[in-house]
């Protein structure tokens, strides 16, 4: 018998280790595309060196030279089914905002179309949406300006829904966009006062899966090689702007010669979209200063519903920006014409952007010549307005003694393409405010029709940014690394579940010499612990002394914790003794590590080539791995569901008399047990049943047949809950020991 127990434990440990080793092998293979195979060429440090000081630039006076302007917008989501926002906002942006600002560049960071069906469940590329996008560009003429370098777009996750490869017929970005090439772009704008590089990276998966398996992005080693080469070309630029649809926190970056953190040291601003201001105001200010790398990450809210765009100005290499909402009245604006909408320019309130002094919250000490603010002779602000504007300035609430005057200009090249630089200046003495304190500049602009805009910015002359204090409005999200969070939390929660709830209880049960005697002893111990808990509760109800109540409360918490932990461990050991329950639980625990969560038609447009398997570590499709972070979210959902089941089912399977005395059982309300059962059933339906239906609806029937850790787990949970909760079972009726009915219980 002893040999049999040792052999049983050895087999359990061996099988577990084999599954975990195979899981580690899968993890390694899934992440192999992120790393360059040949590292023999060494690494280039061209983008890791600090930029030289630019304080030699001319003083900020009343000259209108040295200014570059551009616009950033994102997440248009042109839809053939949604009758508001989207296209109508984009048209007003092209026909009202772009002519008003008349910048040197307009850049859009993805999600040009919506790519969903009428029920918003199936994702697919809609040719009509792409044609509407192309018509909008053609009607505004933005693609032709500045020899095709005025308007730049790139893909977002919606633009690669259900697109198997970049050369697929379903990749309409190649046909209808302005860039017409996936993979991003490199654009250098050279002016008499410097050069400015715009580097766009494409974080879309190499194979664009149908939603919902398409929220996070990644750049594998090949994508990092492309990004590294483009940033190398930009190393001599005054500023480098890196554009990507996904924020850094939702990206998984590989490595070619350098990590992303190393490459980002050559970047001034990271521009992105994707998160749509999230919900409930928590994404109202998705911005973060990455001090270690020295760049600002600035996410822009969506054009789809919020009609937002952002105007940037680089004034003598000081980078400033302002967020603007299209003046369309109701948001999102109704669009009864759907994809055939047409618009006329609408009145736009003045757009005010202060460039000197710069907003102290967004300083770039590693990239900007901040010292020139101290030497400046004029306050400088750009004011775009439909008609002649009046500009007033205040500092710390006091009207500035010198009036603002217009020093703007409008330049037109040989092709007739125009850039507006509506500069307003006012003399000042910065030494008056160089006292180590933060001051506030207020600029108000009023146009001839009475439309007004007022902006306030803090400023100081220290090289360190003023804390943004946006933790509750998106800053915390932008500073996270969700790849690390999901991986670490997934690994820890899985190991805790597997070891504490499955493996240790089983090994403990096998090691028991007399399981019945052990169970009887545990039963008596639980009844005594239960009596002490009831006794402490009774004392608390009859005690009014605050100090005694505090002591009793701590004692009650300790006894209750001891009781719950003890009874739960007993239940886990009892559960491990039931082969009909333990082995399915063990199978699903090991399946999470070694088998696909499900297999299905992940890219329906590709036919058989689109069949893939979703593991916890990534997606295996077309003979290669996609290290997609979405798979970790699927795995976490399955781990959480299985963990809840492994905590609840042992308690449901064990006879209640193992834990509670007849005294307590006779006084428990009947509905308490029903409520717990319903809660667990609803949990399983919400976190296993409905996601399984969504998976089947999206990825086909095969995802049920081969859904080892999703559909199969839901089926097993339904059977277990039915057997244990809704039908008498042998497991509930038979115990190792008859609990003594004469055990004395302390009365309350």
C-alpha positions in Angstrom: 0.0 0.0 0.0 2.8 2.4 0.9 4.5 1.7 -2.5 1.3 2.4 -4.3 0.9 5.8 -2.6 4.4 6.8 -3.4 3.9 5.7 -7.0 0.7 7.6 -7.2 2.3 10.8 -5.9 5.3 10.4 -8.2 3.0 10.0 -11.3 1.1 13.1 -10.3 4.3 15.2 -9.9 5.7 13.8 -13.1 2.6 14.5 -15.2 2.4 18.0 -13.8 6.0 18.8 -14.5 5.7 17.4 -18.0 2.7 19.6 -18.7 4.4 22.7 -17.2 7.6 22.0 -19.2 5.6 21.7 -22.4 3.8 24.9 -21.4 7.1 26.7 -21.0 8.2 25.4 -24.4 5.0 26.8 -25.9 5.6 30.2 -24.2 9.2 30.2 -25.6 8.0 29.4 -29.1 5.1 31.9 -29.0 7.6 34.7 -28.1 10.3 33.7 -30.5 9.0 36.1 -33.2 9.7 39.0 -30.8 13.4 38.3 -30.7 16.0 38.5 -33.4 17.6 35.1 -34.0 21.0 36.4 -35.0 22.4 38.8 -32.4 26.0 38.7 -33.8 25.9 42.1 -35.4 25.8 43.9 -32.1 23.6 46.9 -31.3 23.6 50.5 -32.4 23.4 53.2 -29.8 22.7 56.0 -32.1 19.3 56.7 -30.5 20.4 56.2 -26.9 22.7 59.3 -26.7 21.3 62.5 -25.3 20.6 65.2 -27.7 23.0 68.2 -27.9 21.8 71.4 -26.3 19.8 73.6 -28.6 20.1 76.8 -26.6 22.0 78.4 -29.4 18.7 79.1 -31.2 17.6 82.7 -31.7 15.6 84.4 -29.0 11.8 84.1 -29.0 10.9 87.6 -30.2 8.1 88.9 -32.4 9.4 87.1 -35.5 7.0 84.7 -37.2 9.8 82.4 -38.4 10.7 79.1 -36.9 7.2 77.6 -36.5 6.0 74.2 -37.8 2.4 73.2 -37.3 0.6 69.9 -37.7 -2.7 68.2 -36.7 -3.2 64.8 -35.1 -6.5 62.9 -35.1 -7.5 59.3 -34.6 -10.3 56.7 -34.5 -12.7 57.9 -37.1 -14.6 54.6 -37.4 -16.6 55.3 -40.5 -19.5 52.9 -40.3 -22.3 52.0 -42.7 -24.6 51.1 -39.8 -24.0 53.7 -37.1 -26.2 56.8 -37.9 -24.1 59.4 -35.9 -20.6 60.5 -35.6 -17.8 58.9 -37.6 -18.0 60.0 -41.2 -19.9 63.2 -40.5 -17.4 64.3 -37.9 -14.5 63.5 -40.3 -16.0 65.5 -43.1 -16.4 68.5 -40.9 -12.8 68.0 -39.8 -11.6 68.0 -43.4 -13.8 70.9 -44.6 -13.8 73.1 -41.5 -10.9 72.4 -39.2 -8.1 71.6 -41.7 -8.7 74.7 -43.8 -8.9 76.9 -40.6 -5.6 75.6 -39.2 -4.0 75.0 -42.6 -1.0 73.2 -41.1 2.0 71.6 -42.8 0.8 68.1 -42.0 -2.3 66.1 -41.0 -1.7 62.7 -39.5 -4.4 60.1 -38.6 -3.4 57.2 -36.3 -5.7 54.4 -37.3 -9.2 53.0 -37.1 -10.3 54.7 -40.3 -13.3 52.4 -40.6 -15.4 50.5 -38.2 -15.3 47.0 -39.8 -18.3 45.4 -38.1 -21.6 44.0 -39.1 -25.0 45.6 -38.2 -25.2 43.7 -34.9 -21.7 44.8 -34.0 -20.7 41.2 -33.3 -19.0 40.0 -36.5 -16.0 41.9 -37.7 -15.2 42.2 -41.4 -13.8 44.8 -43.8 -16.7 46.8 -45.4 -15.7 48.0 -48.9 -18.4 50.7 -48.7 -16.8 52.2 -45.6 -13.4 52.3 -47.3 -14.9 53.9 -50.4 -16.6 56.6 -48.2 -13.3 57.3 -46.6 -11.6 57.7 -50.0 -14.4 60.0 -51.2 -13.9 62.1 -48.1 -10.2 62.5 -48.8 -10.8 63.2 -52.5 -13.5 65.8 -51.9 -11.2 67.8 -49.6 -8.0 67.5 -51.7 -5.8 66.7 -48.8 -4.0 63.9 -50.6 -2.6 66.2 -53.3 -1.2 69.0 -51.1 2.6 69.4 -50.7 3.3 66.7 -53.3 1.4 64.1 -51.3 3.2 64.7 -48.0 0.4 66.7 -46.4 -1.9 63.9 -45.2 -0.7 60.7 -43.7 -2.8 57.8 -42.3 -2.0 54.4 -40.9 -3.9 51.3 -39.8 -5.6 50.6 -36.5 -6.9 47.3 -35.1 -10.3 47.9 -36.8 -8.6 48.4 -40.2 -7.1 44.9 -39.9 -10.1 43.0 -38.6 -10.4 39.7 -40.5 -7.4 40.5 -42.8 -5.2 37.5 -43.2 -2.1 39.3 -44.6 -1.0 42.7 -45.9 -1.4 41.4 -49.5 -4.9 40.0 -49.0 -7.8 41.2 -51.2 -9.5 42.2 -47.9 -6.8 44.6 -47.0 -8.6 47.7 -48.4 -6.0 50.0 -46.7 -3.8 49.2 -49.7 -6.4 50.5 -52.1 -8.4 53.3 -50.4 -6.0 54.9 -47.9 -3.7 57.8 -48.5 -0.5 55.9 -47.5 -1.6 52.7 -49.3 1.1 50.6 -47.6 1.0 48.8 -44.3 4.0 48.9 -42.0 3.9 52.6 -41.3 5.9 55.3 -42.9 8.8 57.7 -42.5 8.3 61.4 -43.3 10.9 64.1 -42.9 9.8 67.7 -43.1 12.7 70.0 -43.8 12.4 73.7 -43.1 14.9 76.5 -43.1 15.0 76.4 -39.3 15.4 72.6 -39.0 14.1 69.1 -39.9 11.4 67.2 -38.2 10.8 63.4 -38.5 7.5 61.6 -38.3 7.9 57.9 -37.9 4.8 55.7 -38.0 4.9 52.1 -36.8 2.2 49.6 -37.5 1.3 47.6 -34.4 -1.4 45.5 -36.0 -0.9 41.8 -35.9 0.7 40.2 -38.9 -2.5 38.3 -39.3 -5.5 40.4 -38.5 -7.9 38.3 -36.4 -11.6 38.8 -36.2 -12.7 40.5 -33.0 -12.7 40.2 -30.1 -9.2 38.7 -30.5 -7.8 42.0 -31.7 -7.4 44.6 -29.0 -3.7 44.6 -28.3 -0.9 45.2 -30.7 2.7 44.1 -31.1 5.9 44.6 -33.1 7.9 41.5 -33.7 11.7 41.5 -34.4 11.0 42.3 -38.1 8.8 45.2 -37.2 11.4 46.4 -34.7 14.0 46.2 -37.4 11.9 48.5 -39.6 11.3 50.9 -36.7 15.0 50.9 -35.8 16.0 51.7 -39.3 13.5 54.6 -39.6 14.6 56.1 -36.2 18.2 55.8 -37.4 17.3 58.0 -40.4 15.7 60.4 -38.0 18.7 60.7 -35.6 19.7 64.2 -36.9 16.2 65.7 -36.8 15.4 68.5 -34.4 12.5 66.4 -33.1 11.2 62.9 -33.9 7.5 62.2 -33.5 6.6 58.5 -33.2 3.1 57.6 -34.3 1.3 54.3 -33.5 -2.4 53.4 -33.2 -1.9 51.6 -29.9 -0.5 53.2 -26.7 2.7 51.8 -25.4 0.9 50.2 -22.5 -1.2 48.1 -24.9 1.8 47.1 -27.1 4.1 44.1 -26.9 7.5 45.2 -28.3 10.1 42.7 -29.5 13.8 43.5 -30.1 16.1 43.6 -33.1 19.3 45.4 -32.0 17.7 47.6 -29.3 14.7 47.4 -27.1 11.8 49.9 -27.5 13.0 51.7 -24.4 16.4 52.3 -25.9 14.9 53.4 -29.2 12.5 55.7 -27.5 15.3 57.9 -26.2 15.5 59.4 -29.6 11.8 60.3 -29.6 10.3 63.5 -28.4 6.6 62.7 -28.5 4.7 59.4 -29.0 1.3 60.1 -30.7 -1.4 57.4 -30.5 -5.2 56.8 -30.2 -7.2 53.6 -29.7 -8.6 54.0 -26.2 -11.5 56.4 -27.0 -11.3 58.2 -23.6 -12.4 54.8 -22.2 -15.5 55.2 -20.0 -16.7 57.3 -17.1 -14.0 59.9 -17.5 -11.1 57.7 -16.6 -9.6 58.2 -20.0 -10.1 62.0 -20.3 -6.4 62.7 -20.1 -4.5 59.6 -21.4 -1.0 61.2 -21.2 2.2 60.3 -19.5 5.7 61.6 -19.3 8.2 58.8 -19.6 11.1 60.4 -17.7 13.6 57.5 -18.2 13.3 57.7 -21.9 12.6 61.4 -22.1 9.4 61.5 -24.2 5.8 62.4 -23.8 3.1 59.8 -24.7 0.0 61.7 -25.8 -3.2 59.7 -26.7 -5.9 61.7 -28.5 -9.6 61.0 -28.0 -11.6 59.7 -30.9 -13.1 61.5 -33.8 -15.9 59.0 -33.9 -18.0 60.2 -31.0 -16.1 63.0 -29.4 -15.1 64.9 -32.6 -11.6 65.6 -31.2 -8.5 66.7 -32.9 -5.2 68.1 -31.6 -3.1 70.9 -33.1 0.7 70.9 -32.5 3.1 73.7 -33.0 6.9 73.5 -32.9 8.1 77.0 -32.2 11.9 77.3 -32.1 11.9 73.6 -31.1 9.5 74.1 -28.2 6.6 71.6 -28.8 3.2 72.7 -27.7 -0.3 71.5 -28.4 -4.0 72.1 -27.8 -7.0 69.8 -28.0 -10.0 71.1 -30.0 -13.5 69.8 -30.3 -15.3 70.3 -33.6 -18.2 72.9 -33.2 -20.8 70.5 -34.4 -23.3 71.0 -31.6 -24.7 67.7 -30.5 -22.1 64.9 -30.0 -22.0 62.6 -31.7 -23.6 64.5 -34.6 -26.5 62.7 -36.4 -25.7 61.5 -39.9 -29.0 60.6 -41.7 -27.1 60.3 -45.0 -24.9 57.5 -43.7 -22.0 56.9 -46.1 -23.4 59.5 -48.6 -23.0 62.5 -46.3 -21.9 65.8 -47.6 -21.1 68.9 -45.5 -20.4 72.6 -45.9 -17.8 74.5 -43.8 -19.3 75.6 -40.4 -18.3 78.5 -38.2 -15.4 77.6 -35.9 -14.5 79.3 -32.6 -10.9 80.6 -32.4 -8.2 78.0 -31.7 -5.6 79.3 -29.3 -2.2 77.7 -28.8 0.4 79.3 -26.6 3.9 78.5 -27.7 6.0 80.8 -25.4 6.1 80.4 -22.5 5.5 76.7 -22.9 2.9 74.8 -20.8 5.0 73.7 -17.9 3.2 70.4 -17.6 4.6 69.2 -21.0 8.2 70.2 -20.9 10.7 67.9 -22.7 14.0 68.7 -20.9 16.0 66.1 -23.0 14.8 67.4 -26.3 13.8 71.1 -26.1 16.0 74.2 -25.7 14.1 75.3 -22.6 16.7 78.0 -21.9 15.4 80.1 -24.7 12.3 80.9 -22.7 14.4 82.9 -20.2 15.9 84.9 -23.1 12.6 85.5 -24.9 11.3 89.0 -25.4 7.7 88.3 -26.3 4.8 86.1 -25.3 3.8 84.1 -28.4 0.5 82.5 -29.2 -1.0 81.1 -32.4 -4.7 82.1 -32.9 -6.6 80.6 -35.8 -10.0 82.3 -36.4 -12.6 82.6 -39.1 -12.2 86.4 -39.0 -10.1 89.1 -37.4 -9.4 88.2 -33.8 -8.9 90.3 -30.7 -6.4 88.8 -28.3 -6.0 89.6 -24.6 -3.5 88.2 -22.1 -3.4 88.0 -18.3 -0.6 86.7 -16.1 -1.6 85.4 -12.6 -5.0 87.0 -13.1 -3.6 90.5 -13.9 -4.0 92.0 -17.3 -0.8 92.1 -19.2 0.4 95.7 -19.6 1.4 95.3 -23.2 -1.3 94.6 -25.9 -1.0 91.6 -28.1 -0.4 92.4 -31.8 -0.6 90.3 -34.9 2.6 89.2 -36.5 1.3 86.3 -38.4 1.9 85.2 -42.0 0.6 82.9 -44.7 3.1 81.1 -47.0 2.2 79.5 -50.3 4.5 77.3 -52.3 4.8 77.0 -56.1 1.8 74.5 -56.2 -0.4 76.9 -54.3 -0.4 75.0 -51.0 -0.7 77.3 -48.0 0.4 77.2 -44.4 -1.0 79.6 -42.0 1.0 81.0 -39.1 -1.4 83.3 -37.2 1.1 84.5 -34.6 0.2 87.0 -31.9 2.9 88.5 -29.7 3.2 90.7 -26.7 6.4 92.1 -25.1 7.3 90.8 -21.7 10.2 90.5 -19.3 10.5 86.8 -18.3 12.9 87.7 -15.4 9.9 89.0 -13.5 8.5 85.5 -13.3 11.8 83.6 -12.9 11.3 83.2 -9.2 11.0 79.4 -8.8 7.2 79.5 -8.6 4.6 78.3 -11.1 2.6 81.1 -12.8 -0.4 81.1 -15.0 -0.9 82.7 -18.4 -4.4 83.3 -19.7 -5.0 84.1 -23.4 -8.5 85.0 -24.7 -9.3 85.4 -28.4 -12.5 86.8 -29.8 -13.3 86.8 -33.5 -15.4 89.4 -35.4 -18.6 87.3 -34.9 -18.1 87.3 -31.1 -17.0 83.7 -30.8 -14.4 83.4 -28.1 -11.9 80.9 -26.8 -9.9 81.2 -23.6 -6.9 79.0 -22.5 -4.9 78.9 -19.3 -1.5 77.3 -19.0 0.9 77.1 -16.1 4.5 78.1 -16.8 7.8 78.3 -15.0 11.5 78.3 -15.9 12.6 75.1 -14.3 13.6 72.2 -16.6 11.3 69.7 -14.8 7.7 69.4 -15.9 4.9 70.3 -13.4 3.2 67.1 -12.3 0.2 66.4 -14.5 -1.9 64.9 -11.7 -4.0 62.9 -14.1 -3.9 59.5 -12.3 -7.7 59.2 -12.2 -8.1 60.4 -15.8 -5.9 58.0 -17.6 -2.3 58.7 -16.5 -2.1 55.5 -14.5 -3.2 53.5 -17.5 -0.6 55.1 -19.7 2.2 54.3 -17.3 1.5 50.6 -17.0 2.9 47.7 -19.0 -0.1 45.5 -19.6 2.0 42.7 -21.1 3.9 42.4 -17.8 0.7 42.7 -15.8 -1.2 40.0 -17.6 1.8 37.6 -17.8 2.8 37.9 -14.2 -0.8 37.9 -12.8 -1.7 35.0 -15.1 1.3 32.9 -14.0 0.9 33.7 -10.3 -2.8 33.0 -10.2 -2.4 29.8 -12.2 0.4 28.5 -10.0 -1.5 29.3 -6.8 -4.6 27.6 -8.1 -2.9 24.5 -9.4 -0.7 24.0 -6.3 -3.0 25.0 -3.5 -6.3 23.9 -4.8 -5.4 20.8 -6.8 -2.0 19.3 -6.4 -1.3 19.8 -2.6 -4.7 18.5 -1.5 -4.4 15.4 -3.7 -0.9 14.6 -2.4 -2.0 15.2 1.1 -5.0 12.9 0.7 -2.8 10.1 -0.9 -0.3 10.5 2.0 -3.0 10.0 4.7 -2.6 6.7 6.5 -6.3 6.7 7.7 -8.4 9.2 5.7 -11.5 8.4 7.7 -9.9 9.0 11.1 -8.3 12.2 9.8 -11.7 13.4 8.5 -13.3 12.7 11.9 -10.6 14.6 13.7 -11.0 17.6 11.3 -14.7 17.5 11.8 -14.4 17.8 15.6 -11.8 20.5 15.2 -14.1 22.5 12.9 -17.0 22.2 15.3 -14.9 23.6 18.1 -13.7 26.4 15.9 -17.2 27.2 14.9 -18.3 27.3 18.5 -15.5 29.8 19.4 -16.6 32.0 16.5 -20.2 32.0 17.7 -19.1 32.6 21.3 -17.1 35.7 20.2 -20.0 37.0 18.2 -22.3 36.7 21.2 -19.7 38.5 23.4 -19.5 41.4 20.8 -23.3 41.8 20.8 -23.4 42.1 24.6 -20.3 44.4 25.0 -20.4 48.1 24.8 -16.8 48.9 25.8 -15.0 50.3 22.7 -11.6 48.8 23.7 -13.1 45.4 24.4 -15.1 45.5 21.2 -11.9 46.2 19.3 -10.1 43.3 20.9 -13.1 41.0 20.4 -13.3 42.1 16.8 -9.7 41.2 16.1 -10.1 37.9 17.9 -13.3 37.2 15.8 -11.5 38.0 12.6 -8.6 35.7 13.6 -10.9 32.8 14.6 -13.1 33.3 11.5 -10.1 33.3 9.2 -8.8 30.2 10.9 -12.2 28.5 10.6 -12.6 29.4 6.9 -9.1 28.3 5.9 -9.3 25.1 7.8 -12.7 24.1 6.5 -11.7 25.0 2.9 -8.6 22.9 3.1 -10.6 20.0 4.5 -13.0 20.4 1.6 -10.2 20.5 -0.9 -8.8 17.2 0.5 -12.2 15.6 0.5 -12.7 16.8 -3.1 -9.3 15.3 -4.1 -10.6 11.9 -2.8 -13.5 11.8 -5.3 -12.1 10.6 -8.6 -15.1 11.7 -10.6 -14.5 15.3 -9.6 -10.7 15.5 -9.0 -9.5 14.1 -12.4 -11.6 16.5 -14.5 -10.4 19.4 -12.3 -6.8 18.2 -12.8 -7.3 17.9 -16.5 -8.6 21.4 -16.9 -5.8 22.7 -14.7 -3.2 21.1 -16.9 -5.0 21.9 -20.1 -4.6 25.7 -19.3 -0.9 25.2 -19.5 -0.5 22.7 -22.3 -3.5 22.8 -24.6 -5.2 25.5 -26.7 -7.9 27.5 -24.9 -9.8 26.9 -28.1 -9.3 26.3 -31.8 -11.4 27.9 -34.6 -11.7 29.9 -37.7 -9.9 33.0 -36.4 -9.8 34.8 -39.8 -13.0 33.8 -41.6 -12.0 35.7 -44.8 -9.0 33.4 -45.2 -10.9 30.1 -45.3 -8.9 27.1 -44.1 -5.8 29.2 -43.8 -7.6 31.2 -41.1 -7.9 28.3 -38.7 -5.8 28.8 -35.6 -5.3 27.7 -32.0 -5.4 30.2 -29.1 -3.1 29.3 -26.3 -2.5 31.3 -23.2 0.8 32.4 -24.6 -0.3 33.5 -28.1 -2.0 32.3 -31.3 -0.7 29.6 -33.6 -1.9 30.2 -37.1 -0.6 29.4 -40.6 2.4 27.6 -39.2 3.6 30.6 -37.1 3.1 32.2 -33.8 1.4 35.5 -33.1 2.4 36.7 -29.6 -0.9 38.4 -29.1 -1.6 39.7 -25.6 -5.4 39.1 -26.1 -4.7 35.4 -25.5 -3.5 36.2 -22.0 -6.8 37.9 -21.2 -8.7 34.8 -22.4 -6.4 32.7 -20.2 -7.0 34.9 -17.2 -10.7 34.6 -17.7 -10.5 30.8 -17.8 -8.1 30.7 -14.8 -10.5 32.9 -12.8 -13.5 30.8 -13.7 -11.7 27.5 -12.8 -10.4 29.0 -9.6 -13.9 29.9 -8.5 -15.1 26.5 -9.3 -12.2 24.8 -7.5 -13.1 26.9 -4.4 -16.8 26.3 -4.5 -17.2 22.8 -5.8 -15.3 21.1 -2.9 -17.5 22.8 -0.4 -20.6 21.8 -2.4 -19.4 18.2 -2.7 -18.6 17.7 0.9 -21.3 16.8 3.5 -22.2 20.0 5.4 -21.9 18.1 8.7 -18.1 18.1 8.1 -18.0 21.8 8.8 -21.2 22.9 10.6 -22.9 21.6 13.6 -26.6 20.6 13.6 -27.2 23.7 15.8 -26.0 26.0 13.0 -27.5 24.1 10.1 -30.9 24.2 11.7 -30.8 28.0 12.0 -29.4 28.8 8.5 -32.1 30.5 6.3 -33.0 28.2 3.4 -32.5 31.0 0.8 -28.8 31.5 1.7 -27.7 28.3 0.1 -29.9 28.9 -2.9 -28.5 32.4 -3.3 -24.9 31.1 -3.3 -25.8 28.4 -5.8 -27.4 30.9 -8.1 -24.4 33.3 -7.8 -22.0 30.6 -8.8 -24.2 29.5 -11.7 -24.6 33.1 -12.9 -20.8 33.6 -12.6 -20.2 30.5 -14.8 -22.7 31.7 -17.3 -21.3 35.2 -17.5 -17.6 34.2 -17.5 -17.8 31.0 -19.4 -21.1 30.5 -21.1 -21.6 33.9 -22.8 -18.0 34.1 -23.9 -18.3 30.6 -25.3 -21.3 31.6 -27.3 -19.5 34.7 -28.5 -16.5 32.6 -29.5 -18.7 30.1 -31.4 -20.6 32.9 -33.1 -17.3 34.5 -34.2 -15.0 31.6 -34.8 -17.2 28.7 -35.7 -18.4 25.4 -34.2 -14.9 24.1 -34.1 -14.3 26.4 -31.1 -16.7 24.2 -29.1 -15.4 20.9 -30.2 -11.8 22.0 -29.6 -12.5 24.5 -26.8 -10.6 22.6 -24.1 -10.3 25.5 -21.6 -13.5 27.4 -22.5 -16.4 25.4 -23.9 -15.3 22.1 -22.3 -14.8 23.8 -19.0 -18.3 25.4 -19.2 -19.8 22.0 -20.0 -18.0 20.4 -17.1 -19.0 23.2 -14.7 -22.7 22.9 -15.8 -22.6 19.1 -15.1 -20.9 19.5 -11.8 -23.2 22.3 -10.6 -26.3 20.3 -11.6 -25.0 17.1 -9.9 -24.0 18.9 -6.7 -26.5 21.7 -6.3 -29.7 20.7 -8.1 -29.8 16.9 -7.7 -28.9 14.7 -4.7 -25.6 13.0 -5.3 -23.7 10.1 -3.8 -20.9 12.5 -3.1 -23.1 14.5 -0.7 -24.5 11.4 1.0 -21.4 9.4 1.7 -18.5 10.5 3.9 -15.5 8.8 5.2 -16.8 9.1 8.7 -20.2 9.5 10.3 -20.1 12.7 12.2 -20.9 12.1 15.9 -24.3 13.4 16.5 -23.6 13.8 20.2 -20.9 16.4 19.9 -21.5 19.1 22.4 -21.9 22.5 21.0 -21.5 25.8 22.9 -24.8 27.6 23.0 -24.9 31.3 22.2 
